[in-house]
Amino acid sequence: MTRVYQTIVDPNHGNCMQAVIASLLELSLDDVPHFLEFKDRWFTEFVKFLNKKGYRYHGMFHNKNYNRLLNPTSCCFKEERFHRPNILSITNLKKAKGINGYFYGSVLSPKNFNFGDGSNKTHAIIIDVNCRVVHDVNQEYKNIIKYPLSDLLKYNGVIDVYDLRKKDKR
């Protein structure tokens, strides 16, 4: 992994995702598309780009504490059920392995999150298999102590993890 930093810091059009992918794939920022520019097609273009570079999207791990926070009454009348392989846990991360032990994680944006007005802006970071933040692509956050709601959410405030893997050579 190389440390690439985002160049656009904007709550609606920042390029933290671009910088995380460049870091994980050891590319320059200019060699990775700014996926938000594709608007509704960003995910399709993201998967195409990964495939072209010899990687694949293998799903996502979700922080069940974050899901409970978004839907606090979902467990009031029925038992919550989570698909275990897709739950964010150290065990699941260790099984997935990521890209050389690193993963694309999402956290609530330290500058642009406001629980009161429903502004749930997210920010892309790189974590290891123990959910430790190893690289924040926003240079302003180099001395960050913790992300919003991290005490409540656990996992250092990580809400989602993209399971990206190198393609098998056959």
N, C-alpha and C positions, 0 to 999 in steps of 0.2 A: 504494500500500500504506500502510495505517495501522498503527501499533504498538499492538496489543491484547495484554494479558497474561493468562495463565491465573489463575484464582482458586482452583482446586482443585489442590493439589500432593499427589498420592497415587499410590503405585506401581501400584495396580490400578484406580483410578477417576479419575485426574487429567483435567483438561480442556484439555490442550495442543493437541489436535486442533481443538477448538472455537475456541480463540484463534487458531490459524494460519488457519483458514478465515475467521474474522471479519477478521483482518488483510488477507488476500489480497483479499477481496471488499469491503473497506472498510465493514464493518458493525460494529455494537456487539456485544459478547459475548452480550447478551440476545437478539439477533436470529438467533443461530445455535444449533441444537440441541446438546446435550451428547450426542454420538453414542453413547457407551458405555452410556448409559441404555437404548438399544434392544437391548442384549445381542447375540444372534446375528443380528439384523436390521440391525446398525449400518451395514453397507456399502450395503444396499438403500436405507436412509433417507438415507445420505450422497449417493448418486447422485440420488435424488429431489430432495433439497434443492438440489443444484447445478443441476439442470435447471430447477427453479422460479425460480432466480435468474439464469438465462440463461447458465449454464456447463455444461460436460460433462466427465466423466471419460474420458480418452483412453488409459488404461493406466498402466503403471508402468515405471520404469527400475530395474534391480537392480544392485547392486554385486557383480560376479562374485567379488571378493576375499572378501566376506562369505559368499557361497554356498560358496566353497572352504573357508572356515574352519568352516562348519557341517557340511560333508561332506568332511573331509580325505582320505578314501580313494577318493572318487569317480573320481579320475583315475588310480588305480593300475593298472587293468586295461583301461581304455578311454579313448580321447581325449575330453576334455570338449568339449561343444558348447553354445554359447550363442547364442540368437537375437539377432543383432546389433542390430536396432532397439530391443530392450528392455534392452540393457546400459547402465548408467550411464556416460556419457562426456560430455565437454564438447561434442563434435560433435553428439551426440543431443539434448542440452539446447538447443543453439543452433537446431537444426532445429525443436524443439517450441515454443520461445518462451515457454511458460508464460502467466502472467497478468501482462502488462506487464513481462515479463522475470524474474518471480519464480516460485518453485516451492515446493511443500510437500515438505520433506525429512524423513526419519527418521534419527535417530542412536541409538546406545546411550545409555541414561540415565546421566548422570554420577553420580547418587546411587544408582541402583537396579540397576546392572549388576554381576553377579558371575560371571565366566567359570567359576570353580571349582565353583559349585553349579548351573550351567546357567540362571541367572536372566538372561534376555536381554530385560529390559524396555527399551522404546524410548521415545523422546521426539520430539515434532514441533517442527520449526524451519522457517524460511524461508531459502531460498538463492537466489542469482542464477544466471545461465547459466554462470558459471565455477566453480560449486560453492562459492562463498564464502558463509559464513553472514552474512546481513544482519539477521536478527532472531531472537532466542531469546525465546520467549514466557514463559519462567520468569525472573522478575526476579532470582532468586538466581544465575543464570548470566550476568549481564551482563558480568562480567569473566573469563569462561571463556577459558582459553588453548587447550585442545583437548578433543575428546570421546574417550571410551574407544576404544582400539585404532586411533585415527586414523592413526598412523604406519604401521601394518600394512595398514589398509583403503584408505588414500589418500582422495581426494575429501573431505578434512576430516572423515573419519569417517562420512560420509553412507552409509547402507546401502540406502535406497530413496528414490525420488522419484516422487510422484504427478504424472502429466501431466494437469493441469487446463487447460482452454482456454475462452475465451469462445465461445459458439455463433455460428456464421455467420448473418448476417442474410440471409434469402432472400426 
